[in-house]
Amino acid sequence: MTLGTLAPPTPPAGPEERPIRLGLRANLAQFGLLVAVNALVGGTLGQERTVLPLLADRVFHLSAHTGALTYILAFGATKAVTNFFAGTLSDRYGRKPVLVAGWLVALPVPAMLAWGPTWGWIVAANVLLGVNQGLTWSTTVIMKIDLAGPARRGLAMGLNEASGYLAVAVTATATGAIAAHWGLRPAPFLIGAAYVALGLGLAAAAVRETREHARAEAATRPVVARPVAAPPAAVGEPAAPGTARIARAVSLGDRALSAASWAGMVNNLNDALAWGIFPLLYAAHGLDLGRIGILAALYPAVWGAGQMLTGWWSDHIGRKHLITAGMLLQAAALGLVAVGTAFPVWAAAQALLGAGTALVYPTLLAVIGDVAHPAWRARAVGVYRLWRDGGFAIGALVAGVLADAYGLTAAIWAVAAVTAAAGATVALRMYETHPKAGREG
């Protein structure tokens, strides 16, 4: 047996149960609702993007960059681990309970950010935020893949990620403007409280379970077109592979899945840099809060809007070359940030960084959906997102240490070099996964 085999789908519960249909058009209402829910997930993260690096510097007076970036380290490590369990839990208990649980965890976060008396409270809030993002964002990804079916998977991921990161951009701009007029705390975080309340309400009252859609697709796909690396099954082995086996395939065994995991990790290493280091660099060159907020928003805005095109594009021309180009474009953009000294140069660099990330982000998720069988796809998404969001923690640690030792610019150049290496790795290791674009190797 390869990892592609599966157990038969669960039969319908009764004659009155509505038939399961795959596709964006057939599931438009639920898909649109999930797009809105993921925008609220992104907005909950966006409340921190402009304000928190400056809060560390101006309110809590953390002079060392390594210490100041502990909130990103806590967020990234917690989110990465939660992503892994989100896939397993959604397979075991269903997608909706995991989504609702993620919003419940987020309830105290805005208050902790707004009124926490010590930096430890901020770090603790980001632990909870990491759990929230890992459960909610992972589950909305899985649910949209369930609904969309194989034909428009790239478009589905583009719309999902676009909604989240456009909300990050809008919220980063809004909180920057609010902070400029009413201070760094508590006003900017009240918008986060509204997002959490609305997200919990929609998830509990309006979102429907999608696990049966994955089972319906599984019934039409007894094996993957290209089996991922796995030994033959022994007699009596269960039809669905174990989580450890899936983790090995996504991390090391399959060339496309492992290359996607590496590229995703480096992509979010870049995001940690943009989140924690860029605002400090801009402030050191004399930019005010308003312009820092604009720059903090420009990158996720281009990233978010661009994904509506790039996800669709990858459905037509394939995944591999978009990912390679996106990683190399990100590397060039980071270099431009490092050499820049003025707002117009940094604005151009942020736009380029957003464009490169837009090429990469939904396309990597589409690769996972292409290769992973519906019977174990949720767990494969969890493992991939474990690696990808581990980039936040690694980025915070590496960027902080390098910035303290050699300065902010040196940290940015080092990450640019790693990003270029990730692009080369995808070009050399990944095979094309889209069924209409052919196979390589």
C-alpha atoms as one frame of an Amber mdcrd trajectory, in Angstrom:
protein
   0.000   0.000   0.000   1.109   3.552  -0.665  -0.065   6.529   1.317  -2.701
   7.023  -1.387  -5.093   4.230  -0.359  -8.082   4.901   1.845 -11.078   3.518
   3.636 -14.514   3.788   1.979 -16.539   6.905   2.763 -19.165   6.896   5.482
 -22.641   6.271   3.990 -25.317   8.978   4.274 -27.184   9.085   7.590 -30.629
   9.019   6.058 -32.651   9.507   2.879 -33.399  13.140   3.714 -29.701  14.112
   3.908 -28.681  16.483   1.143 -26.274  15.029  -1.462 -22.616  15.987  -1.179
 -21.449  18.106  -4.114 -17.913  19.364  -4.689 -16.921  22.646  -6.307 -16.938
  26.379  -5.565 -20.234  27.047  -7.333 -22.051  24.174  -5.628 -20.854  25.345
  -2.184 -20.763  29.088  -2.786 -22.664  30.170   0.338 -20.543  28.152   2.773
 -17.351  28.958   0.915 -18.135  32.686   1.048 -18.901  32.433   4.755 -15.559
  30.734   5.372 -13.807  33.501   3.398 -15.405  36.021   5.773 -14.432  33.973
   8.835 -10.839  33.792   7.655 -10.796  37.557   7.182 -11.633  37.835  10.879
  -8.832  35.357  11.656  -6.407  37.568   9.727  -7.683  40.728  11.375  -7.106
  39.207  14.818  -3.451  38.764  13.842  -3.278  42.167  12.131  -4.023  44.055
  15.355  -0.380  43.420  16.347   1.528  44.131  13.121   2.145  47.854  13.535
   1.776  48.384  17.269   3.555  45.552  19.073   7.168  46.172  17.921   6.821
  49.794  19.018   5.098  48.756  22.243   8.144  46.646  23.112  10.445  49.600
  22.492   8.485  52.558  23.853   6.294  51.128  26.625   8.254  48.141  27.947
  11.704  49.549  27.009  13.179  46.294  25.696  16.484  47.358  24.223  17.652
  43.938  22.972  16.012  42.841  19.720  16.144  39.187  20.780  14.074  39.941
  23.877  11.699  42.228  22.010  10.913  39.513  19.458   9.955  36.924  22.081
   6.287  37.538  21.291   6.849  36.389  17.676   8.863  33.408  18.904   6.035
  32.442  21.280   3.407  32.967  18.601   5.264  31.036  15.906   6.215  28.054
  18.046   2.706  27.704  19.455   0.994  28.144  16.100   3.300  25.631  14.410
   2.568  22.907  16.964  -1.150  23.721  16.981  -1.273  23.429  13.172  -0.025
  19.856  13.460  -2.744  18.885  15.917  -5.443  20.869  14.095  -5.287  18.479
  11.138  -5.463  15.370  13.318  -8.249  16.784  15.490 -10.307  17.867  12.493
 -10.078  14.346  11.069 -11.096  12.817  14.391 -13.775  15.209  15.655 -14.736
  17.238  12.594 -13.707  20.637  11.271 -16.317  22.837  12.952 -15.542  21.908
  16.601 -11.879  22.738  16.007 -12.807  26.090  14.449 -15.059  27.037  17.377
 -12.396  25.978  19.895  -9.875  28.253  18.176 -12.109  31.280  18.631 -12.782
  30.444  22.276  -9.043  30.436  22.975  -8.747  33.955  21.502 -11.296  35.585
  23.802  -8.807  37.005  26.371  -6.122  38.031  23.846  -7.184  41.639  23.054
  -7.565  42.496  26.751  -4.151  41.028  27.583  -2.537  43.100  24.815  -4.403
  46.249  25.804  -3.877  46.166  29.566  -1.191  43.592  30.340   1.074  45.154
  33.004   4.313  43.360  32.021   5.929  42.003  28.866   5.180  38.497  30.132
   1.481  39.224  29.598   2.180  40.158  25.967   4.121  36.936  25.414   1.324
  34.916  27.062  -1.250  36.625  24.839   0.766  35.572  21.817   0.831  31.973
  23.005  -2.970  32.059  23.012  -2.968  33.898  19.680  -0.775  31.162  18.218
  -3.264  28.504  19.341  -6.116  30.588  17.913  -4.433  31.055  14.539  -3.310
  27.439  14.339  -6.801  26.091  14.961  -8.846  28.630  13.019  -6.665  29.319
   9.972  -5.722  25.658   9.507  -9.347  24.620   9.733 -10.602  27.206   7.242
  -7.907  25.988   4.814  -8.980  22.367   5.272 -12.673  23.226   4.948 -12.170
  25.189   1.729 -10.121  22.355   0.220 -12.939  19.980   1.225 -15.564  22.120
  -0.513 -13.642  23.108  -3.636 -12.661  19.688  -4.950  -9.610  19.181  -7.170
 -10.447  21.384 -10.163 -10.197  24.822  -8.487  -7.978  24.078  -5.516  -5.483
  26.849  -6.313  -8.243  29.431  -6.691  -9.793  28.287  -3.418  -6.506  28.705
  -1.571  -5.924  32.063  -3.218  -9.275  33.353  -2.010  -8.713  31.936   1.478
  -5.281  33.493   1.915  -6.322  36.730   0.223  -9.137  37.263   2.697  -6.857
  36.657   5.662  -3.967  38.843   4.576  -6.060  41.683   3.205  -7.612  41.781
   6.675  -4.100  41.829   8.174  -3.285  44.829   5.958  -6.470  46.750   6.685
  -6.133  46.158  10.416  -2.431  47.101  10.449  -3.301  50.406   8.769  -6.230
  51.019  11.109  -4.288  50.273  14.284  -1.420  52.499  13.132  -3.823  55.382
  12.594  -5.568  54.726  15.904  -2.234  54.572  17.746  -1.127  57.848  16.176
  -4.192  59.607  17.606  -5.001  57.740  20.826  -1.757  56.030  21.818  -0.334
  52.534  21.586  -2.735  51.145  24.208  -5.562  50.252  24.689  -7.441  51.720
  21.711  -5.770  49.773  18.846  -6.676  46.419  20.393 -10.397  47.092  20.748
 -10.818  46.282  17.066  -9.312  42.845  17.794 -11.942  42.251  20.473 -14.686
  42.933  17.920 -13.106  40.485  15.451 -12.953  37.693  18.028 -16.577  38.144
  19.107 -17.845  38.158  15.521 -15.671  35.217  14.489 -16.878  33.077  17.380
 -20.495  33.900  16.626 -20.251  33.018  12.939 -18.287  29.818  13.574 -20.758
  28.574  16.179 -24.000  29.618  14.489 -23.492  29.578  10.717 -20.537  27.407
   9.631 -21.398  23.829   8.645 -19.234  20.708   8.888 -17.328  19.787   5.680
 -15.682  16.459   6.571 -18.207  14.522   4.463 -17.079  16.470   1.388 -13.559
  15.080   1.861 -15.008  11.582   2.191 -17.066  12.060  -0.967 -13.942  13.090
  -2.888 -12.051  10.158  -1.409 -14.595   7.768  -2.909 -13.627   8.960  -6.384
  -9.867   8.833  -5.788  -8.708   5.408  -4.573  -5.028   6.266  -5.081  -3.066
   9.433  -5.750  -1.769   9.884  -9.277   1.807   9.938  -8.023   2.235   7.905
  -4.796   4.305   9.610  -2.157   7.293   7.800  -0.758   6.169   4.954   1.510
   6.989   1.272   1.872   4.502  -1.364   0.669   1.790  -2.257   3.137   2.055
  -5.358   5.243  -0.814  -7.822   5.329  -3.481  -6.518   7.683  -2.192  -2.930
   7.697  -5.012  -0.391   8.089  -6.143   1.382   4.922  -5.403   4.905   6.215
  -1.723   5.633   6.978  -0.586   6.668  10.439   0.240  10.261  11.353   3.950
   9.481  11.807   4.108   8.086   8.285   2.382  11.146   6.856   4.760  13.411
   8.796   7.782  11.642   7.282   6.376  11.956   3.762   5.574  15.673   4.103
   8.837  16.491   5.883  11.365  14.369   3.994  10.034  11.503   1.922   8.164
  13.128  -0.950  10.120  15.616  -3.063   7.214  17.974  -3.703   5.785  17.904
  -0.182   9.155  18.336   1.527  10.233  21.132  -0.831   6.923  22.875  -0.121
   7.495  22.520   3.618  10.971  24.055   3.367   9.784  26.928   1.175   6.847
  27.598   3.497   9.119  27.745   6.528  11.439  30.260   4.834   8.480  32.316
   3.638   7.263  32.791   7.203  10.802  33.444   8.369  10.540  36.459   6.031
   7.205  37.381   7.553   8.694  37.331  11.057  11.369  39.720   9.814   8.762
  42.040   8.288   6.666  41.904  11.457   9.364  42.392  14.079  12.358  44.070
  12.431  11.039  46.303   9.648   9.081  48.706  11.933  12.202  49.173  14.080
  14.304  49.885  10.980  11.790  52.441   9.727  11.542  54.119  13.128  15.356
  54.307  13.357  15.311  56.309  10.115  12.776  58.765  11.530   9.486  57.559
  10.043   6.390  58.437  12.073   3.718  55.974  13.200   1.394  56.769  10.329
   3.959  55.997   7.615   5.199  52.928   9.490   1.599  51.716   9.535   1.292
  52.251   5.778   4.467  50.235   5.113   3.365  47.514   7.529   0.089  47.265
   5.611   1.464  47.491   2.063   3.203  44.110   2.117   0.189  42.034   3.290
  -2.143  44.130   1.078  -0.269  43.240  -2.124   0.193  39.698  -0.825  -3.510
  39.344  -0.040  -4.879  40.881  -3.235  -2.349  39.108  -5.436  -3.359  35.668
  -4.205  -6.747  35.971  -5.887  -4.822  35.924  -9.188  -1.930  33.617  -8.366
  -4.044  30.804  -6.949  -6.142  30.802 -10.137  -2.969  31.089 -12.250  -1.434
  28.001 -10.648  -4.547  26.022 -11.649  -3.699  26.794 -15.273   0.100  26.734
 -15.574   1.135  24.573 -12.620   2.687  25.157  -9.215   6.462  24.695  -9.312
   7.587  27.652 -11.403   5.361  30.133  -9.552   6.857  29.022  -6.238  10.427
  29.273  -7.533   9.848  32.757  -8.969   8.090  33.917  -5.809  10.927  32.885
  -3.491  13.531  34.607  -5.675  11.414  37.764  -5.890  11.118  37.814  -2.089
  14.907  37.575  -1.789  15.336  40.567  -4.113  12.746  42.572  -2.174  14.524
  41.925   1.130  17.750  43.166  -0.415  15.963  46.362  -1.460  14.721  46.884
   2.108  18.299  46.475   3.356  19.747  49.104   1.001  16.839  51.536   1.316
  16.872  54.642   3.496  13.637  56.400   2.506   9.907  55.774   2.370   9.534
  55.445  -1.460  12.232  52.754  -1.703  10.773  50.809   1.199   7.270  51.110
  -0.282   8.510  49.587  -3.549  10.300  46.844  -1.626   7.192  46.022   0.406
   5.127  45.786  -2.782   7.687  43.428  -4.348   7.799  41.332  -1.176   4.017
  41.084  -1.234   4.016  40.062  -4.911   6.605  37.351  -4.277   4.669  36.016
  -1.311   1.446  36.021  -3.328   3.094  33.759  -5.911   4.164  31.340  -3.187
   1.553  31.194  -0.444  -1.608  29.720  -1.988   0.449  27.680  -4.448   2.249
  25.805  -1.672  -1.072  24.872  -0.085  -2.323  23.740  -3.491   0.738  21.448
  -3.781  -0.230  19.766  -0.514  -3.798  19.356  -1.735  -2.608  17.963  -5.095
  -0.408  15.244  -3.620  -2.162  14.346  -0.361  -5.072  11.947  -0.590  -8.401
  13.154   0.876  -8.179  10.385   3.491  -5.052  11.958   5.038  -5.046  15.456
   3.539  -6.040  17.286   6.744  -3.073  15.747   8.569  -0.757  16.574   5.657
  -1.907  20.211   5.804  -1.213  20.163   9.557   2.346  18.874   9.070   3.052
  21.380   6.298   1.759  24.234   8.436   3.844  22.963  11.356   6.942  23.530
   9.236   5.672  26.713   7.633   4.693  28.513  10.828   7.785  27.228  12.572
   9.394  29.868  10.355   7.919  32.549  12.628   9.784  31.155  15.629  13.023
  30.550  13.710  12.790  33.977  12.085  12.258  35.752  15.403  15.206  33.960
  16.979  17.607  34.309  14.038  16.661  37.896  13.233  16.879  38.946  16.872
  20.291  37.366  17.444  21.733  38.755  14.191  20.247  42.209  14.784  21.744
  42.364  18.275  25.141  41.139  17.085  25.498  42.844  13.703  22.623  45.305
  13.273  19.215  45.342  11.626  20.529  45.509   8.058  22.781  42.475   8.474
  19.824  40.435   9.741  17.819  41.369   6.643  20.672  40.421   4.249  21.076
  37.028   5.950  17.388  36.213   5.546  17.510  37.331   1.900  20.279  34.783
   1.240  18.295  31.978   2.898  15.248  32.902   0.808  17.203  32.711  -2.440
  18.496  29.282  -1.391  14.910  28.126  -0.783  13.960  29.175  -4.307  16.840
  27.135  -5.702  15.765  24.140  -3.615  12.254  24.232  -5.082  13.653  24.510
  -8.615  15.888  21.472  -8.134  13.775  19.208  -5.906  10.055  19.769  -6.454
   8.187  17.963  -9.244   5.117  19.547 -10.836   2.005  18.441  -8.960  -0.910
  19.923 -10.853  -2.623  17.101 -12.784  -3.010  19.200 -15.954   0.529  20.554
 -15.936   2.348  17.215 -16.231   4.917  15.588 -14.021   8.638  16.014 -13.708
  11.169  13.468 -12.484
